[in-house]
Amino acid sequence: MHNQKAATAVFEFMKAHNMVAADDNIIIGFSGGADSVCLLFILNLLKKEVPEFASLNLHAVHLNHGIRGAEAKRDEEFVKDFCEKLGVELTVISRDIPTIAKETGESEEAAGRRVRYGIFREKLEDLGGGVIATAHHKNDSAETILFNLARGSGLEGVTGITPCGRGIIRPLLCLTRDEIEEFINENNLEFVTDSTNADTKYTRNFIRHEIITPMTERVNKNFVEHVCNFSDIARRYKDFVDGEADRILGKPQNGFYKFKKDELAGLPDILLETVILKAYQALSPDSLDISAERIRAVAKGIKAPFTGSKTYELPKGVGVRAASDEIKFFVGDEEPVQESPALYFMDDEVRGRLNRGERVELTYGHYRISLFLAENFIKNGDGDYTKYFNYDKITSNVCIRKRQPKDTIIIDNKGSDKKLKKEFIDRKIPEDFRSECLIFADGNHCLWAVGVRQSVDTFADKDSTVLEVTVKEEI
């Protein structure tokens, strides 16, 4: 295979990471720059000279982004000519990236990246699947690591660019920019140069020219290699911690994770923080980035010795409830509660007995409920366990159950409703009590949250038939 060091290194790197399989379609992002020229040329070389790569189907895709006018048109003509000489199929697509960026509020760089990958995936779908190959190399990975460090990243950011994942392969990550240039020169390959590559107003260009170049020239010529070696060590540590976190986390049950406090509080900080991050990501797959400071705050709350409980709200509706004996991760407007059967009690039989003047006794869990049509009513407090209802307004077969996420309660004579969760929060009801609170409900309309509040629209008055309801807990 021409005995070329760079091509051999790419072949071995692709094999080590199982980047391709027989008959794979490979979409190659082809800008015409030195990196993409090197990538396309090497993949084409491997297809021709390595039997196990002979069945690969190469498809170059070029985006004319309309940013650099005549220069962009020059690039388009170059890639057409280059692919024709190699005999590689090429698709050229034009998009007005500056206009798209203005419409979306993105930077031109971000809009270009999003549109570019969207085009790659559409082409891949048309072909029936495969992988996308990009020309990222070691210097790109070093730039990413330094950029993430500057933003305050943890291990996730310093692992650099991964060789493959999410349908994308990066065969040149085994090469530095110098090695790519050496390969280009050895093979007398032409390429085009993007004039914006020297503009340090772009963050990556600044890192490349103002940080990496001086560090390489003045501190250590192997600076990029050393940064990437550090990244590889960080990745191995991260893989180990991730594996342990996955083992601890397991799978969510009924939409939430639940642990005994001691199971998490005794973990090393880095492992606990990883469990928290993974739980967050699992419960909200389209989750936003979450800062290390926020993760540490939750970890600190889990480890803290205290009585009672506290709920931490994370982005995308994910919450963490840290109680004295239990830790729960949940998602949604309200913490999911374990399924408990509803006891529907106001059927024709019960109504008949009440109308005959009988007292009806019910049992729900370790509670005894007494129903009786009383002669009159007494105005009592929210925390009382005997309430008086307007029986004439109870026309459906209501039930006793535990709370549900969409429960609401009427709070005034105007009929204003309020989420039961908000009522619990405003009244500072302890977390432990919320999940155990008995609810008398008609659908998601809460007639009575026992020990908390009765719905205003159910109040008995002097003109109504009075239903007296008493709840007693049996120890």
Long-range contacts (C-beta under 8 A, 24 or more apart in sequence): 1-45, 1-46, 1-49, 1-50, 2-45, 2-49, 4-183, 4-186, 4-187, 5-179, 6-38, 6-42, 6-175, 6-179, 6-180, 6-182, 6-183, 7-42, 7-45, 7-46, 7-183, 9-174, 9-175, 9-179, 10-42, 10-46, 10-171, 10-172, 10-174, 10-175, 11-46, 11-50, 11-53, 12-174, 13-163, 13-171, 13-173, 13-174, 14-46, 14-169, 14-171, 17-163, 17-164, 17-169, 18-164, 19-131, 19-163, 19-164, 19-169, 19-171, 20-53, 20-56, 20-131, 20-169, 22-52, 22-55, 22-56, 23-55, 23-56, 23-57, 24-55, 24-56, 24-57, 24-130, 24-131, 25-57, 25-59, 25-124, 25-127, 25-128, 25-129, 25-130, 25-131, 26-56, 26-57, 26-58, 26-59, 26-130, 26-131, 26-132, 26-133, 26-169, 27-59, 27-61, 27-120, 27-123, 27-124, 27-127, 27-130, 27-131, 27-132, 27-133, 28-58, 28-59, 28-60, 28-61, 28-88, 28-133, 29-61, 29-116, 29-120, 29-132, 29-133, 29-134, 29-135, 30-60, 30-61, 30-62, 30-79, 30-83, 30-90, 31-62, 31-63, 31-75, 31-79, 31-135, 31-192, 31-194, 32-62, 32-75, 32-78, 32-79, 32-82, 32-191, 32-192, 33-135, 33-191, 33-192, 33-193, 33-194, 33-197, 34-180, 34-181, 34-184, 34-191, 34-193, 35-135, 35-136, 35-137, 35-172, 35-177, 35-180, 36-135, 37-82, 37-184, 37-189, 37-190, 37-191, 38-135, 38-172, 38-175, 38-180, 38-183, 38-184, 38-189, 39-133, 39-134, 39-135, 39-171, 39-172, 40-82, 40-83, 40-86, 40-88, 41-86, 41-187, 41-189, 42-171, 42-172, 42-183, 43-133, 43-171, 44-86, 44-87, 44-88, 57-127, 57-130, 58-88, 58-89, 59-88, 59-89, 59-90, 59-91, 59-123, 59-127, 60-88, 60-89, 60-90, 60-91, 61-90, 61-91, 61-92, 61-93, 61-119, 61-120, 61-123, 62-90, 62-91, 62-92, 62-93, 63-93, 63-94, 63-95, 63-112, 63-115, 63-116, 63-119, 64-92, 64-93, 64-94, 64-95, 65-94, 65-95, 65-97, 65-112, 65-115, 65-116, 66-94, 66-95, 66-96, 66-97, 66-98, 67-97, 67-98, 67-108, 67-112, 67-196, 68-194, 68-195, 68-196, 71-194, 71-195, 74-192, 75-192, 75-194, 78-190, 78-191, 78-192, 82-190, 91-123, 93-119, 95-119, 109-202, 121-167, 124-167, 131-164, 131-167, 131-168, 131-169, 132-167, 132-168, 132-169, 133-168, 133-169, 133-170, 133-171, 134-168, 134-169, 134-170, 135-170, 135-172, 136-161, 136-170, 136-172, 136-173, 137-172, 137-173, 137-175, 137-176, 137-177, 137-180, 138-173, 138-174, 138-175, 138-176, 138-177, 138-224, 138-225, 138-228, 139-176, 139-177, 139-208, 139-212, 139-224, 141-173, 141-227, 141-228, 141-231, 142-212, 142-223, 142-224, 142-227, 142-228, 142-231, 143-204, 143-207, 143-208, 143-212, 145-227, 145-228, 145-230, 145-231, 146-207, 146-211, 146-212, 146-227, 147-203, 147-204, 147-207, 152-291, 152-292, 153-292, 154-292, 155-234, 155-237, 155-238, 155-241, 156-238, 158-230, 158-231, 158-234, 159-231, 159-234, 159-235, 159-238, 160-228, 160-231, 160-235, 162-235, 176-224, 176-225, 177-224, 241-270, 241-271, 241-274, 242-274, 242-278, 244-271, 244-274, 245-271, 245-274, 245-275, 245-278, 246-278, 248-275, 249-275, 249-278, 249-279, 249-282, 252-282, 252-283, 252-329, 254-336, 254-338, 254-339, 255-283, 255-330, 255-331, 255-332, 255-336, 256-283, 256-328, 256-329, 256-330, 256-331, 256-335, 256-336, 257-282, 257-283, 257-328, 257-329, 257-330, 258-326, 258-327, 258-328, 258-329, 259-326, 259-327, 259-328, 260-325, 260-326, 260-327, 261-302, 261-322, 261-323, 261-324, 261-325, 261-326, 261-327, 263-327, 264-302, 264-327, 265-302, 265-303, 269-296, 269-299, 272-299, 272-302, 272-303, 273-299, 276-302, 276-320, 276-329, 279-320, 279-329, 280-314, 280-318, 280-329, 283-318, 283-329, 283-330, 283-331, 284-315, 284-316, 284-317, 284-318, 284-331, 286-316, 287-315, 287-316, 287-318, 288-315, 288-316, 290-314, 290-315, 298-322, 302-327, 308-430, 308-431, 309-430, 309-431, 309-432, 310-431, 311-335, 311-431, 321-431, 323-431, 323-432, 332-405, 333-405, 333-406, 333-419, 333-421, 334-403, 334-405, 334-419, 334-421, 335-434, 335-435, 336-405, 337-402, 337-403, 337-404, 337-435, 338-402, 338-435, 340-365, 340-401, 340-402, 341-401, 342-399, 342-400, 342-401, 342-441, 343-399, 343-400, 343-401, 344-397, 344-398, 344-399, 345-369, 345-371, 345-397, 345-398, 345-399, 345-400, 346-394, 346-396, 346-397, 346-398, 347-397, 354-391, 354-467, 362-400, 364-400, 364-438, 366-473, 366-474, 366-475, 367-438, 367-471, 367-472, 367-473, 367-474, 368-471, 368-472, 368-474, 369-400, 369-469, 369-470, 369-471, 369-472, 370-468, 370-469, 370-470, 370-471, 370-472, 371-467, 371-468, 371-469, 372-467, 372-468, 373-465, 373-466, 373-467, 373-468, 374-466, 374-467, 374-468, 375-466, 376-462, 376-466, 377-460, 377-461, 377-466, 377-468, 382-452, 382-453, 382-454, 383-451, 383-452, 385-450, 385-451, 385-470, 385-471, 385-472, 386-468, 386-469, 386-470, 386-471, 387-448, 387-454, 387-468, 387-469, 388-459, 388-460, 388-466, 388-467, 388-468, 388-469, 389-447, 389-448, 389-454, 389-458, 389-459, 389-460, 389-466, 389-467, 389-468, 389-469, 390-458, 390-459, 390-460, 390-461, 390-464, 390-465, 390-466, 390-467, 391-460, 391-464, 391-465, 391-466, 391-467, 392-464, 392-465, 393-457, 393-458, 393-464, 394-442, 394-447, 394-458, 394-467, 396-442, 398-440, 398-441, 398-442, 398-447, 399-440, 399-441, 399-442, 400-438, 400-439, 400-440, 400-441, 401-438, 401-439, 401-441, 402-435, 402-436, 402-437, 402-438, 402-439, 403-434, 403-435, 403-437, 403-439, 403-446, 403-449, 404-439, 404-441, 404-444, 406-444, 407-439, 407-441, 407-444, 407-445, 407-446, 408-444, 408-445, 408-446, 409-445, 409-446, 409-449, 409-453, 409-455, 410-445, 410-455, 410-456, 410-457, 410-458, 411-453, 411-456, 412-456, 413-456, 415-457, 420-446, 420-449, 423-449, 423-452, 423-453, 424-449, 424-452, 427-452, 427-453, 438-471, 440-469
